[in-house]
């Protein structure tokens, strides 16, 4: 196992994941919020708009777009990421 820093909260933990066990649940809730929002609405024009309308932090949306599940969003936003 690797000693990692959680990409969500910054705490250190020992695992192969990108987020600590405490933040995994929060990630799943945020992903569900995005999936539900996109199921009911058109894809917004920007990452900022998606964050505002879905209630999910821009930093987390950018991180989720790196995963295969949300990689299509990256193309929708012309590979634009907001750096915080």
Secondary structure, DSSP 4 states (H G I P E B T S, - for coil): --EEE-TTT--EEESSSSS-HHHHHHHHHHHHHHHHHHHHSPPPSSHHHHHHHH---HHHHHHHTTSSTTHHHHHHTTT-----
